[in-house]
Amino acid sequence: MNNNTPQSHPVLGDVERMIHLETELTKFNNERSLYLAESRLTVTQIGGTTLLSDELSSQSSYYNRVIGFGPADLDRLSEILGIYAAAGIDPCFDMSPDRQTGEVAEALAAQGFVPRLQLAFLKNECNGEDLGRKPAEGLAPHAEIEISRISDEEEAHSFIRLIERSRGGDSPALDEAIVQRKSRYFYREDFQNFVVFIGGEPAGMGSMFIRGDTGYLANDFTFPDYRRRGVQTALIRHRLQTAAALGLKRVYTDVEFASASHSNMLKGGFELVYLNAFWMKTALPQ
């Protein structure tokens, strides 16, 4: 059994903070979602394990996740699975490496779960003007790039239309009533959204979710015509500067391992904290 505690190794403190922040971000994303016609997200605590479930989105591994499960709650696995089974849901176990012991892996495998996807969780310490580890040389954003933060309802409406555009033809057009109801989420102080412009045209966008003294970068996207022009470099740097100006102590993010986003974050001064794994029964996480 793994007897590590957040106090026994500094990395474990980051793990616990990220687990908490990921849980908070998931709940917030459920509230602000533009594409959930209805939701019924519930949060259940069993020991040190958090159960997220939404029976109205039973196929979504994102909204039906088991977070923080590990050796300490291994004897409650049947209880956890029973809660999801009652709602007709196969959950996703979102596992940090400190909790993936041999006993836990065997127990999950015995129930038909296998690790299907890994994400890299990264951190940048915001130490004043230094912003933690300095970005690599040669990463100065292109001179024609401008970045604007969404600051009011009118700008939020335009931002939502950019989100629609980024999804291509994958989603139905948003109902105007949804846009009106959800726009307030996109210019909150604890959820800051930014648009990159090149030549006056929107080229990319990204968000920063804030809880306490910690930020979380998310939702990075560059429109195809503007890729490889420094958009993400500019977004990363701008949000880190914003975090430092706000007095945040650290900024986290998650990326697919060995992806272009992973490379961009490393160049932007982030460093790997850990790799987690999604243990699932069937389809990949959504």
N, C-alpha and C positions, 0 to 999 in steps of 0.2 A: 504494500500500500504506500502511496505517496504521502509523506508526512510534511511536505513543504508548506510553509505559510507565507503570506505576503511579507512578513518581517524577516524571513530567513534568506531571502534573495531579492535584490532590487527589481529584477524582471517580473517577479510575481506581483509586485505592487502595480506595475503597468497592466498586467493581465487582469487584475481585479478591476482597475479603473476602466479598462476597455470593455469588459463584460458589462459593467454598469452602464457605460455610455452607449453601447450597442443596444441594450434593452430600452433605454430612454429614447434613442433615435428611432427604433422600430415602432414604439408607441406613437411618437410624433408623426412619423411617416404615414401611419394608419389614419391619423386624424386629418392630415393635409392632402391625402391622396386624391388625385383628380380622376382616377379611373376605377375606384371601387364604388359601384352603385349603392351598395349597402355593406356595412361591416359590423361585426360583433366581437371585437377583439377583447379577450379576457386575459388577465394576468394572475397566475396562481403560484404561490410560493410553497414548495415542499422542501423542507430542510434548507440547504444552500442552493437549491435548484429553482430556476424560474421557468415556468411553463407559459408560453405565449400560444394562444389558440384563437382561431376565428372560423367558426363552423360555416359561415357564409362564404368563406374563401378556402374551402377544405383542401384544394389542390395547391395552394401556395405554401411552399416550404418556408418562405420568409416570414409569414405571419403565423406559422405553426411550428415554432422552434422550441427546443429544450436547451436552455442556456445555463451553464455552470454545473452541469451534471458531472459527477466524478465518484471516486471511491467512497466518500463520506455518505453518499446517498444511494449506494449500490443496492442496499437491501430494500429500497423503495421503488425499484425499477418497475415492478409489476403494478404498483399503485399509479405511477406516472403514465405507463402505457394504457392502463385502464381508463384514465380520464380522457385520453384522446380516442380510445376505441369507442367509448360511449357516444362520442360526437362523429364517429365514422372517419377519423383522421389518422393518417400515418405521419407522425411528426418527423422533423429533422433534428438530430442531435448536433448542436453547434459546439464543438469540442476544442478547448484549448489544450496544448500538449501536456501541461502538468496534470491534467485529469485523465489522460488517455493511458491508463495503466493496462497491464496485461489482463487483469481481472475484469476491468471495464470493457475492454475490447472483446473478450470472450463472451461476456454477458450480452452485449449488443449483437454480436454475430449470431448468438444462439436464438435471438429474436428476429433474425433475418436482415439486420442492418449491416451495411458495408460503407466504408469511406469513399465518397464519390467526387468530392471537390475540395480543394484547399484554397484558402485565402491567406495572403501575407498581411500582417498587421504591422504598421510602421509608426515611428514617433519622431517628432522634431521638438527639441527643447527650445523654448522661447526665452533666451537670456538677453533681454534688452535689445540693443541694436544688432547684436551678433546673430540673433535668430537661430541659436544652436549651432550646429555644423554649417559652415558657410557653403552655399551652392558652388558647384564646380566652375572652374574658369570657362569663359566663353558662353555663359548662359544668359547674358543680358538680353532682355526682350527687345524685339524689333521696334525701331523708333516710331513706326506708324501705329503701333498698338495703343489703344485707350481702353481703360476699364472703368465701368460704372456700376455702383451698387444700387439695387432696387430699393427705393425709399418711400414709395407711396402706392396707393391703390391703382392709379392709372399705369404706372410702370409695372406693377405686378400683373395686370391684365396682358400687357405686351410680353412680359416674361413667360406667362403661361402659354401664349401662342407660340413662343419659341420652343417651349417644351413639346407642344404638339408637333411642330415642324421637325424636331429632332427624332421623333418616333416614326417619321415617314408615314407609310400607309398601314402601319400595324395596328392602329387604334381608331375607333370611330371618333368623329368630331365631337368635341365637348359641348355639352349643353350650357347655354349662357348662364343659367341659374347656378350651375356648379362653379363656373368661373367667378361669379359674384360672391358665392358663399365661401370659396376657398382662397380667394385672392389675399385675404388678410394674413394668411400664414407666411407669405413670401416676402414680407418686409418687416418682420419682427426682429428685435434686437438679438434674440437667441437663435435665429435662423437667417443668416445673412446670405443673400444671393447676388452674384456678380455676372455681368455680361462683358465679354471682350469685343471690341469693335476694331475693325481694320478698314481704313478708308470710309468710315462712317457706317459700315455694314456689320451686323452681328456675326461674329466668327466663332464664338464659343461661350460657354457658361460653366459656372461651378458654384458650390454652396459651402458654407461653414456653419455647422451646428455647434452651439455653445451651451455648456453646463458648468456653472461655477467658474473655476480657473482653467478649464480645459476646453479645447476646440476639437472639432472633427471635420475634416475635409471630405466632401462627398459630391456626387452627381456631376462629375466632370464630363464635359462633352465638347468636342470641336466639330463644326460642320465640315463635311468632306472637302469643299473647295478651299478650306483654309488650313488643312493639315500640313504639318512639317513647316510651319511658319512661326513657331514660338508661342502659340496661343496658350498651351498648358504650362509652359515655363513661366509666362507672365501671370497666369492665374495662381499658380502655386506661390510664387514670390509675393504677389499682392496680398493674398490671404494670410501668409505668414507675417507680413508687415502689419496687417490689420490686427492680427492676434497679439503681436508685441505691443502695439499702441493701446490695446484694450487691457494690457497687463496679464494676459493669459500665461500660465507657466509652461504649458505643453500643448502640442497639437498632434492628434492621431489621424490615421487614415487606414483604409484597407484596399487592397488591389489584388487582382488575379496574379498568382505567382508567375514571374518571368514574362509578364506582359509589357506592352509599351508604357502603360501607366506606372508599372513597377519601376521601370527604368527612369521615367520622368521624376518620380518621387525621390529616388536615390540621388539623382542629379540635383534636385532641389533641396538637399540637405537632410532628408529623412533617413532613418536607419531601421533595419528590421528588428522587431521585438520578438515575434514568434509567428509560426504558421499554425492556423487552426484547420480542422477538418470537419466536413459535413457528413455525418453518418445518416444514410437514408436507405429506404427499402426499394424505391423504384426510380422515379424521374429525377433529373438534376434539379438543384435549387432554382427558383424563379427570381 
